Amino acid sequence: MKLRLTAVLAPILLSGCASVMEGSDQGININTTGCEDSGVIICSVRNSEGASTITAPASVSVEKARGPLTVNCESRDKSASGSTIVESNYEAMNAGNILVGGFIGIGVDAATGAMWKYPTAIVVPMSCPSAE
């Protein structure tokens, strides 16, 4: 009986609340505004945990991290470009560690990045040569 109880409680006590409930990665929708006639827009999405390249508009999965997420976009012909930087925010789900996971849960969430979250949608303003 003790072995079963330990097997059930161990994962709960040894994992962070945000890690379990939200995970250490998240999906973000990336879109651009302006320069709609510039053709295909390629965006690089980067934070301290890694980078991805997408064709906007698209959704990208990023590893959560403390610190900024940088999105740089450019048209294929290089006539339009834009960039934006968004900061991560504290994930409210991490507060559950006080009730369930304690300091161990907070440590797990901090180590996995799960205690941070980026906006779910980012719009990058683009600059392009004016039509004459």
MDTraj code that builds the backbone (N, CA, C; nanometers):
import mdtraj as md
import numpy as np

residues = "MET LYS LEU ARG LEU THR ALA VAL LEU ALA PRO ILE LEU LEU SER GLY CYS ALA SER VAL MET GLU GLY SER ASP GLN GLY ILE ASN ILE ASN THR THR GLY CYS GLU ASP SER GLY VAL ILE ILE CYS SER VAL ARG ASN SER GLU GLY ALA SER THR ILE THR ALA PRO ALA SER VAL SER VAL GLU LYS ALA ARG GLY PRO LEU THR VAL ASN CYS GLU SER ARG ASP LYS SER ALA SER GLY SER THR ILE VAL GLU SER ASN TYR GLU ALA MET ASN ALA GLY ASN ILE LEU VAL GLY GLY PHE ILE GLY ILE GLY VAL ASP ALA ALA THR GLY ALA MET TRP LYS TYR PRO THR ALA ILE VAL VAL PRO MET SER CYS PRO SER ALA GLU".split()
xyz = np.array([
    [0.0827, -0.1199, 0.0000],
    [0.0000, 0.0000, 0.0000],
    [0.0870, 0.1263, 0.0000],
    [0.1926, 0.1229, 0.0834],
    [0.2820, 0.2390, 0.0892],
    [0.3499, 0.2627, -0.0456],
    [0.3846, 0.1545, -0.1137],
    [0.4507, 0.1662, -0.2434],
    [0.3594, 0.2318, -0.3455],
    [0.2315, 0.1952, -0.3478],
    [0.1364, 0.2573, -0.4400],
    [0.1180, 0.4047, -0.4091],
    [0.1050, 0.4375, -0.2824],
    [0.0867, 0.5765, -0.2420],
    [0.2083, 0.6594, -0.2811],
    [0.3272, 0.6027, -0.2604],
    [0.4502, 0.6719, -0.2986],
    [0.4561, 0.6912, -0.4496],
    [0.4172, 0.5894, -0.5253],
    [0.4190, 0.5987, -0.6713],
    [0.3234, 0.7048, -0.7226],
    [0.2132, 0.7260, -0.6543],
    [0.1159, 0.8265, -0.6955],
    [0.1598, 0.9661, -0.6531],
    [0.2112, 0.9792, -0.5314],
    [0.2465, 1.1111, -0.4792],
    [0.3805, 1.1644, -0.5297],
    [0.4742, 1.0770, -0.5599],
    [0.6075, 1.1218, -0.6016],
    [0.6046, 1.2146, -0.7227],
    [0.5354, 1.1786, -0.8321],
    [0.5346, 1.2706, -0.9470],
    [0.4719, 1.4055, -0.9140],
    [0.3732, 1.4054, -0.8274],
    [0.3086, 1.5317, -0.7906],
    [0.4034, 1.6191, -0.7112],
    [0.4704, 1.5593, -0.6136],
    [0.5578, 1.6369, -0.5267],
    [0.6898, 1.6746, -0.5927],
    [0.7313, 1.5990, -0.6931],
    [0.8597, 1.6252, -0.7569],
    [0.8486, 1.7050, -0.8859],
    [0.7306, 1.7490, -0.9193],
    [0.7146, 1.8277, -1.0415],
    [0.6537, 1.9628, -1.0078],
    [0.6805, 2.0597, -1.0927],
    [0.6250, 2.1925, -1.0738],
    [0.4849, 2.2004, -1.1295],
    [0.4053, 2.2857, -1.0714],
    [0.2662, 2.2985, -1.1142],
    [0.2568, 2.3483, -1.2586],
    [0.3301, 2.4531, -1.2925],
    [0.3251, 2.5051, -1.4293],
    [0.3859, 2.4062, -1.5276],
    [0.4881, 2.3329, -1.4854],
    [0.5483, 2.2314, -1.5729],
    [0.4459, 2.1252, -1.6095],
    [0.3692, 2.0813, -1.5108],
    [0.2704, 1.9763, -1.5333],
    [0.1522, 2.0302, -1.6124],
    [0.0994, 2.1437, -1.5730],
    [-0.0234, 2.1962, -1.6317],
    [-0.0014, 2.2637, -1.7670],
    [0.1069, 2.3355, -1.7834],
    [0.1277, 2.4154, -1.9042],
    [0.2442, 2.3668, -1.9907],
    [0.3408, 2.2975, -1.9355],
    [0.4569, 2.2523, -2.0105],
    [0.5632, 2.3603, -2.0220],
    [0.6756, 2.3233, -2.0817],
    [0.7867, 2.4174, -2.0927],
    [0.7941, 2.4843, -2.2295],
    [0.6991, 2.4531, -2.3178],
    [0.6943, 2.5221, -2.4469],
    [0.5529, 2.5751, -2.4692],
    [0.5397, 2.6645, -2.5649],
    [0.4084, 2.7204, -2.5956],
    [0.4003, 2.7591, -2.7422],
    [0.2782, 2.7603, -2.7933],
    [0.2537, 2.8016, -2.9304],
    [0.2245, 2.9514, -2.9352],
    [0.2812, 3.0181, -3.0340],
    [0.2596, 3.1618, -3.0529],
    [0.2231, 3.1852, -3.1988],
    [0.1178, 3.2625, -3.2218],
    [0.0786, 3.3014, -3.3575],
    [0.1558, 3.4267, -3.3961],
    [0.2246, 3.4213, -3.5084],
    [0.3037, 3.5339, -3.5587],
    [0.2365, 3.5863, -3.6854],
    [0.2143, 3.7176, -3.6903],
    [0.1561, 3.7809, -3.8076],
    [0.2283, 3.9128, -3.8309],
    [0.2135, 3.9686, -3.9480],
    [0.2736, 4.0988, -3.9799],
    [0.1637, 4.1946, -4.0234],
    [0.1941, 4.3231, -4.0127],
    [0.1003, 4.4248, -4.0595],
    [0.1773, 4.5288, -4.1392],
    [0.1155, 4.5778, -4.2458],
    [0.1822, 4.6722, -4.3356],
    [0.2568, 4.5958, -4.4442],
    [0.2819, 4.6598, -4.5539],
    [0.3575, 4.6014, -4.6654],
    [0.2941, 4.4732, -4.7190],
    [0.1622, 4.4705, -4.7245],
    [0.0917, 4.3506, -4.7679],
    [0.1259, 4.3105, -4.9117],
    [0.1750, 4.4042, -4.9940],
    [0.2088, 4.3748, -5.1332],
    [0.3541, 4.3305, -5.1505],
    [0.4240, 4.3060, -5.0417],
    [0.5667, 4.2707, -5.0493],
    [0.5939, 4.1230, -5.0712],
    [0.4903, 4.0448, -5.0831],
    [0.5098, 3.9020, -5.1083],
    [0.5318, 3.8218, -4.9815],
    [0.6073, 3.7154, -4.9943],
    [0.6313, 3.6222, -4.8846],
    [0.7172, 3.6882, -4.7770],
    [0.6737, 3.6741, -4.6522],
    [0.7469, 3.7303, -4.5381],
    [0.8032, 3.6153, -4.4552],
    [0.9343, 3.6164, -4.4358],
    [1.0042, 3.5148, -4.3571],
    [1.0411, 3.5778, -4.2223],
    [1.0080, 3.5078, -4.1130],
    [1.0369, 3.5589, -3.9783],
    [1.1243, 3.4612, -3.9008],
    [1.2203, 3.5161, -3.8287],
    [1.2969, 3.4352, -3.7349],
    [1.2495, 3.4709, -3.5945],
    [1.2284, 3.3694, -3.5138],
    [1.1786, 3.3845, -3.3787],
    [1.2862, 3.3281, -3.2867],
    [1.3367, 3.4107, -3.1926],
    [1.4529, 3.3687, -3.1138],
    [1.4395, 3.4122, -2.9684],
    [1.4782, 3.3215, -2.8785],
    [1.4974, 3.3567, -2.7379],
    [1.6211, 3.2826, -2.6876],
    [1.6459, 3.2871, -2.5587],
    [1.7671, 3.2258, -2.5044],
    [1.7683, 3.0736, -2.5164],
    [1.6534, 3.0130, -2.5464],
    [1.6442, 2.8675, -2.5559],
    [1.6534, 2.8147, -2.6983],
    [1.6487, 2.9026, -2.7995],
    [1.6579, 2.8542, -2.9363],
    [1.5957, 2.9495, -3.0362],
    [1.5901, 2.9047, -3.1612],
    [1.5376, 2.9877, -3.2696],
    [1.4620, 2.9010, -3.3695],
    [1.3666, 2.9634, -3.4382],
    [1.2893, 2.8992, -3.5443],
    [1.2698, 2.9985, -3.6565],
    [1.2476, 2.9476, -3.7764],
    [1.2173, 3.0315, -3.8918],
    [1.0835, 2.9866, -3.9474],
    [0.9960, 3.0846, -3.9751],
    [0.8620, 3.0553, -4.0264],
    [0.8303, 3.1479, -4.1431],
    [0.7287, 3.1140, -4.2187],
    [0.6720, 3.2030, -4.3197],
    [0.5425, 3.2565, -4.2607],
    [0.5378, 3.3888, -4.2379],
    [0.4223, 3.4509, -4.1718],
    [0.3067, 3.4660, -4.2696],
    [0.1843, 3.4559, -4.2240],
    [0.1435, 3.4271, -4.0863],
    [0.1564, 3.2777, -4.0565],
    [0.1928, 3.2472, -3.9323],
    [0.2080, 3.1077, -3.8916],
    [0.2106, 3.0984, -3.7401],
    [0.2022, 2.9768, -3.6925],
    [0.2156, 2.9496, -3.5503],
    [0.3497, 2.8811, -3.5301],
    [0.4164, 2.9148, -3.4218],
    [0.5469, 2.8564, -3.3923],
    [0.5483, 2.8114, -3.2467],
    [0.6160, 2.7018, -3.2200],
    [0.6317, 2.6533, -3.0834],
    [0.7678, 2.6990, -3.0325],
    [0.7683, 2.7647, -2.9169],
    [0.8931, 2.8122, -2.8576],
    [0.9061, 2.7580, -2.7160],
    [1.0291, 2.7391, -2.6739],
    [1.0562, 2.7024, -2.5350],
    [1.0392, 2.8269, -2.4495],
    [0.9663, 2.8137, -2.3409],
    [0.9484, 2.9263, -2.2499],
    [1.0819, 2.9589, -2.1835],
    [1.1037, 3.0865, -2.1576],
    [1.2269, 3.1296, -2.0936],
    [1.2057, 3.2648, -2.0283],
    [1.2879, 3.2929, -1.9291],
    [1.2880, 3.4262, -1.8707],
    [1.3674, 3.5139, -1.9663],
    [1.3076, 3.6234, -2.0067],
    [1.3775, 3.7125, -2.0984],
    [1.3013, 3.7291, -2.2279],
    [1.3562, 3.8114, -2.3159],
    [1.2833, 3.8519, -2.4360],
    [1.2761, 3.7453, -2.5442],
    [1.1716, 3.7590, -2.6246],
    [1.1547, 3.6825, -2.7472],
    [1.1639, 3.7848, -2.8600],
    [1.2561, 3.7651, -2.9519],
    [1.2772, 3.8585, -3.0624],
    [1.2230, 3.7982, -3.1907],
    [1.1437, 3.8780, -3.2633],
    [1.0887, 3.8342, -3.3918],
    [1.1374, 3.9324, -3.4980],
    [1.2166, 3.8834, -3.5925],
    [1.2660, 3.9633, -3.7046],
    [1.2056, 3.9088, -3.8325],
    [1.1419, 3.9974, -3.9107],
    [1.0759, 3.9556, -4.0348],
    [1.1308, 4.0347, -4.1522],
    [1.1331, 3.9693, -4.2682],
    [1.1818, 4.0340, -4.3895],
    [1.1152, 3.9684, -4.5089],
    [1.0809, 4.0513, -4.6079],
    [1.0237, 3.9942, -4.7299],
    [1.1331, 3.9186, -4.8049],
    [1.0911, 3.8239, -4.8858],
    [1.1888, 3.7428, -4.9580],
    [1.2797, 3.8290, -5.0454],
    [1.2241, 3.9390, -5.1037],
    [1.3058, 4.0262, -5.1886],
    [1.3773, 4.1355, -5.1092],
    [1.3677, 4.1300, -4.9776],
    [1.4359, 4.2221, -4.8847],
    [1.3850, 4.3667, -4.8913],
    [1.2698, 4.3891, -4.9550],
    [1.2178, 4.5254, -4.9652],
    [1.1387, 4.5673, -4.8415],
    [1.0953, 4.4744, -4.7614],
    [1.0176, 4.5053, -4.6406],
    [1.0802, 4.4344, -4.5212],
    [1.0793, 4.5033, -4.4085],
    [1.1338, 4.4413, -4.2880],
    [1.0644, 4.4970, -4.1648],
    [1.0736, 4.4215, -4.0586],
    [1.0173, 4.4648, -3.9319],
    [1.0663, 4.3745, -3.8205],
    [1.0610, 4.4248, -3.6998],
    [1.1001, 4.3430, -3.5858],
    [1.0271, 4.3904, -3.4612],
    [1.0172, 4.3018, -3.3669],
    [0.9578, 4.3359, -3.2384],
    [1.0197, 4.2462, -3.1320],
    [1.0204, 4.2953, -3.0109],
    [1.0719, 4.2204, -2.8966],
    [0.9620, 4.2183, -2.7910],
    [0.9293, 4.1000, -2.7412],
    [0.8308, 4.0877, -2.6334],
    [0.8979, 4.0202, -2.5147],
    [0.8622, 4.0643, -2.3974],
    [0.9171, 4.0072, -2.2742],
    [0.8288, 3.8931, -2.2262],
    [0.8880, 3.8004, -2.1569],
    [0.8099, 3.6941, -2.0938],
    [0.7513, 3.7475, -1.9640],
    [0.6392, 3.6909, -1.9243],
    [0.5725, 3.7279, -1.7996],
    [0.5631, 3.6066, -1.7103],
    [0.5475, 3.6316, -1.5817],
    [0.5345, 3.5246, -1.4834],
    [0.4064, 3.4465, -1.5097],
    [0.4153, 3.3158, -1.5183],
    [0.3008, 3.2284, -1.5416],
    [0.2235, 3.2106, -1.4115],
    [0.0981, 3.2536, -1.4100],
    [0.0162, 3.2484, -1.2888],
    [-0.0002, 3.1066, -1.2360],
    [0.0044, 3.0070, -1.3240],
    [-0.0095, 2.8676, -1.2815],
    [0.0994, 2.8295, -1.1819],
    [0.2131, 2.8975, -1.1864],
    [0.3240, 2.8680, -1.0957],
    [0.2867, 2.8923, -0.9500],
    [0.1872, 2.9769, -0.9249],
    [0.1443, 3.0038, -0.7880],
    [0.0897, 2.8783, -0.7211],
    [0.0454, 2.7808, -0.7992],
    [-0.0025, 2.6547, -0.7442],
    [0.1045, 2.5774, -0.6698],
    [0.2306, 2.6110, -0.6967],
    [0.3394, 2.5443, -0.6259],
    [0.3335, 2.5699, -0.4756],
    [0.2806, 2.6830, -0.4367],
    [0.2706, 2.7142, -0.2945],
    [0.1806, 2.6118, -0.2258],
    [0.0750, 2.5690, -0.2952],
    [-0.0188, 2.4734, -0.2382],
    [0.0236, 2.3287, -0.2571],
    [0.0823, 2.2967, -0.3732],
    [0.1074, 2.1568, -0.4064],
    [0.2552, 2.1206, -0.4043],
    [0.3352, 2.1913, -0.4804],
    [0.4731, 2.1487, -0.5013],
    [0.5761, 2.2115, -0.4122],
    [0.5415, 2.3193, -0.3456],
    [0.6364, 2.3856, -0.2572],
    [0.7599, 2.4344, -0.3307],
    [0.8703, 2.4395, -0.2596],
    [0.9941, 2.4903, -0.3178],
    [1.0489, 2.3992, -0.4262],
    [1.0226, 2.2701, -0.4156],
    [1.0681, 2.1777, -0.5197],
    [0.9970, 2.2105, -0.6504],
    [0.8661, 2.2313, -0.6442],
    [0.7894, 2.2652, -0.7644],
    [0.8337, 2.3957, -0.8259],
    [0.8613, 2.4940, -0.7415],
    [0.9104, 2.6231, -0.7920],
    [1.0444, 2.6030, -0.8616],
    [1.1304, 2.5214, -0.8039],
    [1.2608, 2.4932, -0.8648],
    [1.2481, 2.4241, -0.9989],
    [1.1564, 2.3285, -1.0075],
    [1.1343, 2.2575, -1.1346],
    [1.0830, 2.3541, -1.2401],
    [0.9855, 2.4371, -1.2038],
    [0.9307, 2.5339, -1.2996],
    [1.0366, 2.6341, -1.3440],
    [1.1220, 2.6752, -1.2527],
    [1.2285, 2.7691, -1.2889],
    [1.3285, 2.7023, -1.3831],
    [1.3649, 2.5787, -1.3546],
    [1.4635, 2.5076, -1.4365],
    [1.4113, 2.4772, -1.5760],
    [1.2830, 2.4476, -1.5884],
    [1.2267, 2.4132, -1.7194],
    [1.1780, 2.5350, -1.7963],
    [1.1712, 2.6510, -1.7310],
    [1.1196, 2.7712, -1.7966],
    [0.9683, 2.7813, -1.7911],
    [0.9026, 2.6817, -1.7322],
    [0.7562, 2.6774, -1.7305],
    [0.6946, 2.7905, -1.6500],
    [0.7727, 2.8569, -1.5666],
    [0.7158, 2.9652, -1.4860],
    [0.7027, 3.0951, -1.5659],
    [0.7412, 3.0929, -1.6934],
    [0.7335, 3.2118, -1.7785],
    [0.6395, 3.1865, -1.8945],
    [0.5847, 3.2948, -1.9504],
    [0.4928, 3.2815, -2.0630],
    [0.5038, 3.4049, -2.1527],
    [0.4963, 3.3809, -2.2828],
    [0.4948, 3.4890, -2.3814],
    [0.3505, 3.5142, -2.4240],
    [0.3238, 3.6278, -2.4889],
    [0.1888, 3.6493, -2.5434],
    [0.1561, 3.5377, -2.6436],
    [0.0295, 3.5049, -2.6573],
    [-0.0095, 3.3974, -2.7499],
    [-0.0137, 3.4432, -2.8956],
    [-0.0150, 3.5740, -2.9177],
    [-0.0141, 3.6276, -3.0542],
    [0.0767, 3.7502, -3.0591],
    [0.1557, 3.7578, -3.1656],
    [0.2464, 3.8715, -3.1853],
    [0.2260, 3.9239, -3.3267],
    [0.2084, 4.0547, -3.3387],
    [0.1961, 4.1190, -3.4691],
    [0.3193, 4.2078, -3.4886],
    [0.3917, 4.1825, -3.5965],
    [0.5149, 4.2573, -3.6267],
    [0.4823, 4.3675, -3.7279],
    [0.5033, 4.4949, -3.6908],
    [0.4831, 4.6046, -3.7862],
    [0.5959, 4.6052, -3.8903],
    [0.5594, 4.6122, -4.0171],
    [0.6579, 4.6088, -4.1255],
    [0.6774, 4.7464, -4.1849],
    [0.7996, 4.7735, -4.2301],
    [0.8332, 4.8976, -4.3021],
    [0.8726, 4.8593, -4.4428],
    [0.8249, 4.9390, -4.5389],
    [0.8570, 4.9119, -4.6788],
    [0.8660, 5.0446, -4.7540],
    [0.9322, 5.0436, -4.8698],
    [0.9395, 5.1673, -4.9479],
    [0.7986, 5.2123, -4.9892],
    [0.7740, 5.3390, -4.9839],
    [0.6431, 5.3886, -5.0217],
    [0.6234, 5.3774, -5.1722],
    [0.5020, 5.3484, -5.2116],
    [0.4702, 5.3375, -5.3550],
    [0.4634, 5.4775, -5.4139],
    [0.5286, 5.4968, -5.5263],
    [0.5303, 5.6291, -5.5893],
    [0.4544, 5.6293, -5.7172],
])
top = md.Topology()
chain = top.add_chain()
for i, resn in enumerate(residues, 1):
    res = top.add_residue(resn, chain, resSeq=i)
    for name in ("N", "CA", "C"):
        top.add_atom(name, md.element.get_by_symbol(name[0]), res)
traj = md.Trajectory(xyz[None], top)
